[in-house]
Amino acid sequence: QKEVEQDPGPLSVPEGAIVSLNCTYSNSAFQYFMWYRQYSRKGPELLMYTYSSGNKEDGRFTAQVDKSSKYISLFIRDSQPSDSATYLCAMSTGNTPLVFGKGTRLSVIA
Amino acid sequence: DAGITQSPRHKVTETGTPVTLRCHQTENHRYMYWYRQDPGHGLRLIHYSYGVKDTDKGEVSDGYSVSRSKTEDFLLTLESATSSQTSVYFCAISESGGLAYNEQFFGPGTRLTVL
């Protein structure tokens, strides 16, 4: 079992839908949780990060961490075609390099 | 791309030849990383550096070596390229300490094909 599991999709939704992207992990020492967005043929870019448990909101994006379930989520409200990309979760203990999920490919259809 | 450049951006080479990829940063960040990205595998860490001349292995380091003689440059060398090393290679950087250590910024990638 990999340390971080992420459903690769692809996920296709209509414009305006609420999108839920998820990752599970096995290492209880992970403290830092990130979401990266990667457009086609580009490098990943940091979208959101969370330290330890809880929620964090930034515009249409909300990141949630549930450490008791070893489960993290990214919600996108009012999804737009410009949100079409691959979303990668990543996490770290703070003393080791990030471990990435495989990424979920999202398409938002106008 | 946060002051990170990679060269070359595209390369086609033959099996058995050595290949060197270069990552250059203008952010003066302490940490630099090399990843490869393949369908079905996501991003996998090859090597990383935590300072000049200080490097460590990642998850998939076999067949790769790295060097960092200056803060701004991190070189990845495929000693004898194989077809299994056909991939997209990304360089990333991060500052040192705490949360900043984990906020990695990525370069635009190098697409390498080994025939």
Contacts between the chains, C-beta under 8 A, distances in Angstrom:
chain1	res1	chain2	res2	distance
A	6	B	42	7.7
A	8	B	40	7.6
A	32	B	99	6.4
A	32	B	102	4.4
A	34	B	102	6.7
A	34	B	103	7.5
A	36	B	106	8.0
A	41	B	109	7.6
A	42	B	108	6.7
A	42	B	109	7.4
A	43	B	1	6.3
A	43	B	90	5.5
A	43	B	92	7.9
A	43	B	106	3.5
A	43	B	107	5.5
A	43	B	108	5.3
A	43	B	109	5.4
A	44	B	43	7.3
A	44	B	90	7.4
A	44	B	106	4.9
A	45	B	105	7.8
A	45	B	106	6.9
A	46	B	103	5.9
A	46	B	104	7.3
A	46	B	105	7.0
A	49	B	99	7.1
A	49	B	102	7.2
A	49	B	103	6.5
A	51	B	99	6.1
A	88	B	42	6.8
A	88	B	43	6.7
A	90	B	104	8.0
A	92	B	101	7.8
A	92	B	102	4.8
A	94	B	98	7.1
A	94	B	101	7.1
A	94	B	102	7.0
A	97	B	33	6.7
A	97	B	45	5.5
A	97	B	48	5.8
A	97	B	58	6.8
A	98	B	45	7.9
A	98	B	102	6.1
A	98	B	104	6.2
A	100	B	42	5.4
A	100	B	43	4.3
A	100	B	44	7.8
A	101	B	42	6.2
A	102	B	40	7.1
A	102	B	41	6.7
A	102	B	42	3.6
A	103	B	42	5.4
A	103	B	43	7.8
